[in-house]
Amino acid sequence: LITIGLLFFNVGALLGYVADWYPLLIGARFIQAVGGGSIPAMGMLVATRYFPPDMRGRVLGAVASTVAFASGVGPLVGGLLAGSFDWRTLFLLSLMTLAAIPLFRRFLPAEAGSRGEFDRLGAGYLATAVVLLLLFVAQGEAWALPLGALALLVFARHIRRHPSPFVPVSLFANSRYSLGLLTVFLAVGTVFGMFFLIPLLLRQIHQLDTLQIGLSLFPGAMAAAILGNIGGRLADRIGSPVVVRSGLVLLSIGFLWLASIAGHSAWAVALVLMVCYVGFSLIHAALAKTISLTLPHAQAGIGMGFYNLVFFTAGAFGAAVAARLLEMAPGVGAQALSVTPYRLVFLLSAGTDLLALALFYYRFRRSEETSP
């Protein structure tokens, strides 16, 4: 699956590099997304399937640190390339990932596939629901809301009746797993909303160029890369719920701080971003371990796969909600020069993370963890 994913990712990159027609460019990005989606899902499965519970924190912490490091280096390299060369050269960077294929095939255990039916219809219902609800949130298409809700109801009815459903109903009967997913959706949504808003804020309000925006994001990403690894080890030592709660507290503080200093100083924004990035890195490392320990071994694959689906769906909704709120502010459009809408979104993000903290604390009060 990793090999197929990387091949799709790079086919999309090559198409994007040569695309001279906008629909072809969008199609190339779609192919990249199809392939790229396998990487975090398989990475999470490697951590949960091949490592025992007492080591998962440090492994997932290493994953979170790598993601944080890349999120800091990526905008910096992207700013340099886009500013010095053509933006198409960014697609060529993707080709470096081909070197990972022989390494994966050498070091991962060889596993035989199992015969089974894939519930394409259930996957289609869920995808349709997500797309329609995103259309409602991002574009304000009122007709999409009832259709999206209907698609969700059809999906729920389908998985109750299908012998091999896309998502087993028994997963949602596990209250710890379900509340963990809700925590993921709320917290990750605010973070991806921040990833979307901060470059706009730095461009429109602080008048920074592409390279300066990359430099502003870099310190926070580096702090998260360092502390995410530490957080993963702490999750093994003191329990992942404590680390998750700490991350949610840091995120809430960071958003409140951003709401107070946005528009005053770009470098102050860069410093406060360090708090937000570290909070997200702690959550990324510890929440996956917390949720994996609520699952019996037989459901670890599908459970963590659905965790990844919720993770990235939350990112899509978070960015869409942030954009919609920014556009809905009175007298504010795409060329917004007022800092007030940004502050309002940051305040709402802080409130959302506090709600996630309350829900998580309610169900994961104790630090002790036992895996089914």
JOJO-V489369 format. One line per field, one symbol per residue. phi: phi as a letter, one per 40 degrees, with the letter a starting at -180 (. if undefined). burial: # if it has 9 or more other ideal C-beta (glycine too) atoms within 8 Angstrom, else .. Layout:
phi = ???
burial = ???
This chain:
phi = .cccccccdccccccccccbbddccccccccdcdcccccccccccdcccbbcdcbcdccccccccccccccccdcccccccccbbcccccccdcccccccdccdccccccbccbcaccccccccccccccccccccccbgccccccccccccccccccccbccbcdbcccdccccccccccccdccccdcccccdccddcccccccfccccccdcccccccccccccccccccccccbhcdcccccccccccccccccccbdgcacccccccdcccccdccccccccccdccccbcdcbcccccccdcccdccccccccccccccccccdgbbcbdbccddccccccccccccccccccccccbccccbbcc
burial = .################.#....##.######################....#.###################.########......#######.#...#..#..............#..##.##.###########.....##.###.##.##..##..#..#.#.#.#..#.###############################.#.###########################..#####################.##...#.###.########################...##.#######.##################.#..#...#..#.##########.######.###.##....#...
